[in-house]
Amino acid sequence: MKALPLFLTHACHSVLYSWYHGAISRTDAEALLRLCKEASYLVRNSETCKNDFSLSLKSSQGFMHMKLSRTKDSKYVLGQNSCLFDSVPEIIHFYSSRKLPIKGAEHMSLLYPVAIRTL
């Protein structure tokens, strides 16, 4: 059985995060976001760092991909300027009602989760 990301193992088993798409590429994330409105987002596994994630976001300028990194203290940070969070879902919840601390996205919040589609 494939191991779940740490933030999913700590969650209540009845809670699934529809915005988490797992191991999809940046290109696939952009394809999913292409038909969505501005401020749509999804979370995926990082292609470059095994234990990190990427937040992919549609902005008025195109697509943005921001790193969600796990610190040595087992906290999570969005980019380099956010405060520390206990989990990825906490980051998503926090920035759904606050502006992102990312250059080029300072005017945006995470408004529209792009749900994973199952066949």
C-alpha positions in Angstrom: 0.0 0.0 0.0 1.3 3.4 -0.9 2.1 5.6 2.1 -0.1 8.6 2.7 1.4 12.1 3.0 2.0 12.9 6.7 -0.8 15.6 6.7 -3.3 13.0 5.7 -2.3 10.4 8.3 -2.9 13.0 11.1 -6.3 13.9 9.8 -9.5 12.3 10.8 -9.9 9.3 8.5 -13.4 10.5 7.4 -11.9 13.7 6.1 -10.6 13.7 2.6 -9.0 16.8 1.0 -10.4 17.1 -2.5 -7.8 19.7 -3.3 -5.0 17.2 -2.8 -4.0 15.7 -6.2 -1.0 13.7 -5.2 1.8 13.0 -7.7 0.7 15.1 -10.7 3.1 17.2 -12.7 3.2 21.0 -12.9 1.9 20.6 -16.5 -1.0 18.5 -15.4 -1.8 20.9 -12.6 -1.9 23.8 -15.2 -4.1 21.7 -17.5 -6.6 21.3 -14.6 -6.5 24.9 -13.6 -6.7 26.2 -17.2 -10.5 26.1 -17.3 -11.0 27.3 -13.8 -11.5 30.9 -12.6 -8.9 33.1 -10.9 -8.0 32.0 -7.3 -8.6 28.3 -8.1 -6.0 26.1 -6.5 -4.8 22.5 -5.9 -2.1 20.9 -3.8 0.2 18.3 -5.3 3.4 16.5 -4.4 6.6 18.5 -5.1 8.4 17.2 -8.2 11.8 18.3 -6.8 11.6 17.6 -3.0 10.3 14.2 -1.9 8.7 15.4 1.4 7.4 18.8 0.2 4.3 19.8 -1.7 3.4 22.4 -4.3 0.4 24.8 -4.2 -0.7 25.4 -7.8 -2.8 28.5 -8.3 -4.5 30.3 -11.2 -3.9 34.0 -11.2 -4.9 36.8 -13.6 -1.3 36.5 -15.0 -1.3 32.7 -15.5 -0.3 30.0 -13.2 1.8 30.1 -10.0 3.4 27.2 -8.2 4.5 27.7 -4.6 6.4 25.4 -2.4 4.8 24.0 0.8 7.9 22.9 2.8 8.2 20.9 5.9 10.7 22.3 8.4 13.1 20.5 10.7 10.6 21.0 13.5 7.8 19.2 11.5 6.0 22.5 10.7 4.9 23.7 7.3 5.6 27.0 5.6 4.3 28.5 2.3 7.1 29.9 0.3 9.6 31.7 2.4 7.6 34.4 4.1 4.6 32.7 5.7 4.2 31.9 9.4 4.6 28.3 10.5 1.7 25.9 10.5 1.2 22.4 12.0 -0.2 21.0 8.7 -0.9 21.7 5.0 -4.7 21.8 5.6 -4.1 24.6 8.2 -2.2 26.6 5.5 -5.0 26.1 3.0 -7.7 27.1 5.6 -5.7 30.1 6.8 -5.1 31.5 3.3 -8.7 30.9 2.2 -9.6 34.0 4.1 -6.3 36.0 4.0 -4.1 37.3 1.3 -1.1 35.1 0.2 2.4 36.2 1.3 3.8 35.5 -2.1 5.1 38.1 -4.6 2.7 38.4 -7.5 -0.1 36.9 -5.5 -0.4 39.4 -2.6 -3.9 40.4 -3.7 -5.2 36.8 -3.8 -6.7 34.3 -1.4 -7.3 30.6 -2.0 -10.9 30.7 -3.0 -11.8 27.8 -5.3 -10.4 24.3 -4.6 -10.0 22.2 -7.7 -11.4 18.8 -6.6 -9.7 15.6 -7.7 -11.8 13.7 -10.1 -12.2 9.9 -9.7 -13.4 7.6 -12.4 
